Amino acid sequence: MRQLDRLLTRGLNATAALWPPIERAFGWVHRAAQLLGNAAHEDATTVRTAYGALLDEMQAHREEAGPLAPAIDRFLKVTDSYAPGLFHCYTVEGLPPTNNDLEHVFGATRYHDRRASGRKSGSPALVVRGAVRVVAAIATQQRRPRAPFPEHVGEFDLRLRSATDLTRWRTVRQHLAQRHEARRAQRRFRRDPDAYLTVLEARLLQSGLPA
């Protein structure tokens, strides 16, 4: 034990100058994790404000991290890239807070799609219509309809709530139609590239002719 104590003391003395920057940087990262963990269940505005104050402190005192200052710069840059979607989980109930949790949700959706379709791989329809199919699959796991189907169809919880929802629905339908058309164009090109390119060339030449 005495020999071990001497070795540890010698090592700590030799690396004493390295510990203050590590302690400073670790303190910042640990505080960031606590704020984003939101154990107190604060609202999104409160978390965003507190986290922004921490980032300002890190930016102002980055030199205190010594050789770890470039790592602090990297942390600030990555945080800025994630900032637009970093606080949605505190506003939307049930939204997973991390990428790993989100990937688990998407993975479960792919698994159920393969089980339902009998495919060994992901369904192409899930790629084209994923914007609505994944949302629908996740929503049905979160809550049940308000009335059994089909006995109370009029009370069934599948209705548009306002004209705004109708507008958004039409926008989504248009987006899905564009994705379907892109998928069909890819299939035509794979089947007969020469014919597909010939049609495109004819359209290009026709568009350049005077009306």
ZISULUR-V843942 format. One record per pair of residues at least 6 apart in sequence whose ideal C-beta (glycine too) atoms are under 8 Angstrom apart, sorted by the first residue. I is the first residue (numbers start at 1). GAP is how many residues later the second one is. Records with the same first field share a line. If there is no record, write none. Layout:
I: GAP ; GAP
This chain:
20: 44 ; 46
21: 43 ; 44 ; 45 ; 46 ; 47
22: 46
24: 37 ; 40 ; 41 ; 42 ; 44
25: 40 ; 43 ; 46 ; 47
28: 26 ; 29 ; 30 ; 37 ; 44 ; 47
29: 46
31: 23
32: 19 ; 22
35: 12 ; 15 ; 16 ; 19
36: 11 ; 15 ; 50 ; 61
38: 9 ; 52
42: 8 ; 48
43: 47 ; 48
44: 43 ; 44 ; 46 ; 47
47: 40 ; 43
48: 39
51: 35
55: 21 ; 24
58: 14 ; 17 ; 18
59: 17
62: 7 ; 10 ; 11
63: 6
65: 6 ; 7
79: 7
88: 7
89: 6 ; 7 ; 8
94: 48
96: 6 ; 8 ; 9
105: 33
106: 28
109: 17 ; 24 ; 25 ; 28 ; 29
110: 12 ; 16
112: 25
113: 6 ; 9 ; 10 ; 13 ; 20 ; 24
114: 6 ; 7 ; 8 ; 9
117: 6
124: 59
125: 8
126: 7 ; 8
128: 48 ; 51 ; 52 ; 55
129: 47 ; 50
131: 41 ; 44 ; 45
132: 40 ; 44
145: 11 ; 12 ; 13
146: 9 ; 10 ; 11
147: 8 ; 9 ; 10
149: 7
150: 6
160: 6 ; 9
185: 11
188: 7 ; 8
189: 7 ; 8
